[in-house]
């Protein structure tokens, strides 16, 4: 995959870049109708009509592609028919066809292309695109689409370019090094797919102008410091100000440095090392200086 940069014919075009979709089999290929579902927009509102996710709304109409996150069809190998674009996620998807004619969408790992074969099961070869339980995967391999509960379907590492590494296996638990730096344990019966996800250059794309973000369903985000003091605790001031206090929400709840994970969550004991903190890294750099 690569990133395409256009000639700077306007200020918006100058700062923007796009995906060249070189990993796709056919850029004009239509998705498989049998695997599509309508996707209703919420505008960030819950069932009461109250906004729970701010700055959402509008955007281009989409159809949802049903992805097989479970990969429990162990009848035999399936052939990859095409690598397709999915507007609902950052990574690409692969259309696979089993021997009995059943079609399915899976997340497309890096290096998978049309004509390849993928399998799922306990005794399959550990190659890119194959899905197997963690107890059957050799230690040291990169995996994605990892289950947290056996049979539930993949929940971890599903974004473009992501991969976790199986670093140890002891008894009924496998230890994974996540992309965030977190080290956690998962049951060995849980399944994972071999390889790293494709479309790794997705993070390098620059949108360049507000219109492209609106097209994706994101509305303008107004900063608290630009508001009046009656509307936000960080608002007001003669000219620009740094806020005059620690960053907080419109209701005074501190926004940075606090832990968001529940201390009573039962899976806390399975997290051996927490993910890297940006603020902690900045403090370490300051101390070294």
N, C-alpha and C positions, 0 to 999 in steps of 0.2 A: 504494500500500500504506500501511497505517497500523498503529499499535500500540494495542491495546485494553487499558484499565486498568479493573479491576473495583472494585466497592465494597469497602472494607477490612473484610470480615466476620471475618477472622482474621489473626494476625501473618504467616502465609505468604502470604495473598492480598494483604495490604497492600503488600508489597514486590515483587509479581510483576506481569508484564504479558505479553500474548500477541499473536501476529500475528492481524490481523483477516481475512486471506486475501481482501482485496478485489480482488486481481489475478486470482484464479482465475475460470474461466468458470462452473463449478458446483462448490460445496463438497462435494456429495454424489456427485459423479461417480466411478465405479469405474475403476481403471486398465485399460488394454488387456491382456488375458490373454496374447496372443501375444508381447508384449514384456516379460514378467516372467520372472525366474529366482529360484530359492531362494537365500537368503543365509544361509550358515552362520556362526554366531558362533564366535569363537576365544578369547574371554576374555583377549585380550592374549598368548596363548601361540603359540609357533612349532611346527614339526613335531616337535620333540623334547619338547614339553610344558613348555618353560621359558618363564616370563613375560618377554617382551621389551618389552611396552608396559604399564606399570603402570596401575592404577586403572581397568581395563576389565572389564566383565562384566554379565550380566543384561540388562535392558531389554526393550522391547516387540519382538515378532517382526516382521520386515520381509520384504518381497519386493524384490529388486533390479530396477530399471527399466533396460533396455538403452538406453543413450544413444548416438546416432550422433555421435561426436566427430570423425569423419573428414570427413563431408559431401562425399563424392565422387560422389554421384548427380547427374550433370549433365544428366539427360534432359529437364529442363524445370522449370517452377514447381511448387511444392507449396503446398497450402492449409493454413492453421493451423486445426485442428478444435477444439482446446481448450487452455487453459493449466491445468496440473495441479500438484498438490503432490507432492513427492518427499521421503520421509522420510530418504533417504540423503545428501542434500546441502542446503546452505543456500539455494540459488536454486531458483526454480520451473522446470518443464520444459514444453515445448510439444509436443503431438501434431500431426504434420503428415502429410498424405496426398498422395502423388504422383498424377499423371494415370493411371498404370497400376494404382492401387489399393493400392500398397505404403505401409504405415504405418511411422512412425519417430518416436522421441523426440529432441528437441534441447533444448539449454539455452535458456531463454526470456529474451531481452533486454528491457530496459525499453522500454515503448511497444508491444510486440507483443501483438496480441489476436486472438481468434477471427475468422476470415473473411479475415485478411490472407494475402498470398502471399509466399513466400520462395523464393530460388533459390540455386544454387551453380554456379560456373564461372569461367572467366577473363574473360569479357566481359559480366558481369551488371551491373546498376545498383547502385552503392554505397549501398544503403539498409539500414535496420535489419533484421537477421535474415539478410541475404544473406552467403554465404561465398565468398571469392575469394582468390587468391594475393596476397601482400603487394606484389608488383610491380604489381598492378592497382589497389590501394587508394590513393586520393589522400592525400598527406602531410597530417598534422594531424588525421586522423580517429581516433575512439576505437574500439578493437577488443577482442575477448575470444576465448576458446577458441583460442589460438594454438599452432600446431605448432612443435616444436623441430627435428624432422626431417620432411622432406616425405613425406607418405603415412602417417606414424605416428599421426596423430590429435592433436587439441588437448590440450596438457598445461599451458599457462600461462593464468592468469586465468580461473578457473572458479567462483569463490566469489561469493556474493550481493553485488550492488552494485559488482563489480570491473570495471575497464576499464584498458587500456593505450593509450598514444597513439603513433601512428606519427609520429616527429619528423623522420626523414631516410631517404634511400635513396641508396646509392652503390654502383655496380657490382652485385655479386651479394649484397650484404648490406643489410638494412633495420635501422634503429636504432629501438628501442622504449623508451619510458619506462614502467616498470612501476608498479603501484600502491604498491609498497614504496619507491619512489624510485630503485630500481636502473635503470641504463641498460645495455641489452645489445643485441647484434646477433644477428639471425636471418636465415637464407637467404631470398631473395625468393621462392623457389618454395614456401615454407611457406604454408599457408592460415590465414586468420583470419576471424572473423565480425564484421560491422559492429555497433557499438553497445555500450552498457554493460549488464551483466546486471541483471535486475530484483530485486525484494525487497530494496531497498537499506536498509530500516529494520530488517533482521534483527539488526544489531549493537546496536540500542537495546532489544532484548527483555531483561527481567530475569527470571530463573527463580524467585527468591523463596524457594524451599525446597529441601531436599535431595532430596525425593521426586521432583521433576520431573527432576532430573539422573539419578537411578537409573532412571527410566522411559526415559531416553535411552541407558542403557548405561554410565554413569559411576559408579564406586564411590567411597567416601570416600577423600580424599587426606589422609594423616596427615603433619604437618610434622615435620621432623627435630628442631626445637627442643623439641617436646613429648615426645620419646622419652627413654629412659634413656641414659646415656653408653655402656653396653655395646652398644646397638643402633644408635647413630648418633654420628658425631664431634661433631655440634652439640647433642647431648642433654645432659641434666643441668642442674645449677644450682639454687640455692635460690630458688624462685619463678621468675618470668619473666626470661629473659635474651635478649640480642640475638644470642646464638650464641657469642660469644667468639672467633670466627675468620671467615674469609671463607666464604661459602656453598659447600657441597660436597656430594657424593653420599655414601651410606653407606660407600663405599670410599675416601673422601678425595679424589676427583677434583674439582677446582674446577669450579663450576657456572656462573660468570658471567665474561664478558669474553673467553673463549677462542673462537677461530675453529673452526667445525665443518666448514667446506668443505675438501676435500682440496686441498693446493697443487699436486698433480700432475694435477689434472683438466684435460683438454685444452681444455675450453670456457672456461677462466679468461680466455683472451686476448680472448674475445668479450664480457666484462663490462667496459664502459667506465667505469662508476661503480658502486660498491657501494651496497647499500641503506642507508637511514638507520638509525643506531644510537641506541637510546633513551639509553644511558649517555653516548654522545658528545654528544647534545643537552643532557643535564643538565649536563655539564661546560661547554658553551658558555654556558648560562644563568648558571652560577655566575661565570664569568669576566666576563660583562657587568655583573653586579651589583657 
